[in-house]
Amino acid sequence: NTALVSWDSVMASYSRGGLNIGSLLSFNLSLLLKWRWRFVPNDNMLWVRVIKHIYSQQGGFESSPSRITGSSPWSRLIVATYRLINHQVIDTSVLKKHVGNGASTRFWEDLWLDNQLLPSRFPRLYALENFKMSLCLIDGTALLGFGNGDVK
């Protein structure tokens, strides 16, 4: 006869009669999210450039999970991130990008307010914008323009 033991019993601490084995799901999610955490500050690394080329400048994290297709590891990482955010396991403030000098920050395509893109929050203003792909540079040449691009 084979004794069946619940996984919760196996994960329990020694003092509670378990084997003190951590949750494999939690361990796997933490390793996946470590890649997400490394994605933002490493703009010049080859693997980051490849992800940006395939998914977008934001690595696909600006897309809603329902728009994610395929079963690649990166797609699963995006979906796992959204699930953890929706279940309030992750505080979204830890996933925010710092603007820095603005060289890799897109005014209309990055999340700013309430985890929303500005075009969905201000559609009429976005319709007037001629430079929808504008970067936010503080001491650079990219402009946040309305009309002829004179506004910095």
C-alpha positions in Angstrom: 0.0 0.0 0.0 1.1 3.5 -0.8 0.5 6.2 1.9 -1.0 9.3 0.4 0.1 12.5 2.1 -1.2 16.0 1.2 1.2 18.5 -0.1 0.3 20.9 2.7 1.5 18.3 5.2 4.8 17.9 3.4 5.3 21.7 3.3 4.5 22.2 7.0 7.4 23.0 9.3 9.1 20.3 11.3 7.4 21.4 14.5 4.0 20.8 12.8 5.0 17.3 11.6 6.0 18.2 8.1 9.1 18.0 6.0 9.7 21.8 6.0 9.7 21.9 2.1 8.7 25.2 0.7 6.0 25.8 -1.9 7.4 24.9 -5.3 4.8 27.3 -6.9 6.0 30.2 -4.7 9.6 29.4 -5.5 8.9 29.2 -9.2 7.0 32.5 -9.2 9.7 34.2 -7.3 12.3 33.1 -9.8 10.1 34.2 -12.7 9.6 37.6 -11.1 13.3 38.0 -10.6 13.6 38.2 -14.4 10.9 40.9 -14.5 12.8 42.8 -11.8 16.0 42.5 -13.8 14.3 43.7 -17.0 13.9 47.3 -16.2 17.4 48.5 -15.2 19.3 46.5 -17.8 18.4 48.3 -21.0 21.7 47.6 -22.8 21.9 43.8 -22.1 21.3 41.6 -25.2 18.5 39.5 -23.6 16.6 42.7 -22.7 17.0 44.1 -26.3 15.7 40.8 -27.7 12.6 40.9 -25.4 11.9 44.5 -26.3 12.2 43.7 -30.0 9.8 40.8 -29.7 7.2 42.2 -27.3 7.6 46.0 -27.1 9.7 48.6 -25.3 7.9 47.7 -22.1 8.5 44.0 -22.6 4.8 43.3 -23.1 3.9 44.3 -19.5 1.7 47.2 -20.8 -0.6 44.7 -22.6 -3.6 43.3 -20.9 -3.2 39.6 -20.0 -6.1 38.7 -22.4 -4.0 40.0 -25.3 -1.0 37.8 -24.5 -0.8 34.9 -26.9 1.6 32.0 -27.1 3.2 29.9 -24.5 6.7 31.3 -24.4 8.4 31.6 -21.0 8.2 35.4 -21.3 4.5 35.3 -22.1 3.9 33.1 -19.0 5.9 35.6 -16.9 3.7 38.4 -18.1 0.5 36.5 -17.2 2.0 35.4 -13.8 2.8 39.0 -13.0 -0.8 40.1 -13.7 -2.2 37.3 -11.7 -0.1 38.2 -8.7 -1.1 41.8 -9.0 -4.8 41.0 -9.3 -4.6 38.8 -6.2 -2.7 41.6 -4.4 0.4 39.5 -3.8 2.5 42.1 -5.5 2.3 45.8 -4.7 2.4 47.5 -8.0 4.5 50.3 -6.7 7.5 47.9 -6.7 7.0 47.4 -10.5 7.0 51.0 -11.4 9.7 52.4 -13.7 11.7 55.4 -12.7 11.8 58.1 -15.4 15.4 58.9 -14.8 16.6 61.1 -17.7 13.6 60.0 -19.8 15.7 58.3 -22.6 13.7 55.1 -22.4 10.4 56.4 -21.0 7.5 56.8 -23.4 5.0 59.5 -22.5 2.0 57.9 -24.0 2.9 54.2 -23.8 4.1 53.8 -20.2 1.9 53.4 -17.2 1.6 56.6 -15.2 -1.7 57.0 -13.3 -3.6 54.2 -11.6 -1.8 51.6 -13.7 -3.4 53.0 -16.9 -1.9 54.2 -20.1 -2.5 57.9 -20.7 -4.4 57.5 -24.0 -7.1 55.4 -22.2 -7.3 58.0 -19.4 -7.2 61.1 -21.7 -8.4 59.9 -25.2 -9.4 63.4 -26.5 -5.9 64.8 -25.6 -4.3 61.8 -27.2 -6.3 62.3 -30.4 -4.7 65.8 -30.7 -1.2 64.5 -30.2 0.9 64.3 -33.4 4.0 62.7 -31.7 2.4 59.6 -30.2 5.8 57.8 -29.8 7.5 60.7 -27.9 10.1 59.9 -25.3 10.4 62.0 -22.1 13.9 63.5 -22.2 14.9 66.1 -19.7 18.1 67.2 -21.3 17.7 65.6 -24.7 16.1 66.2 -28.0 12.8 64.2 -27.8 9.8 66.5 -27.5 6.4 66.0 -25.9 4.6 67.9 -28.6 1.1 69.0 -29.3 0.8 70.0 -32.9 4.1 71.2 -34.1 6.3 69.7 -31.3 7.2 73.1 -29.7 6.2 72.1 -26.2 9.0 70.4 -24.1 
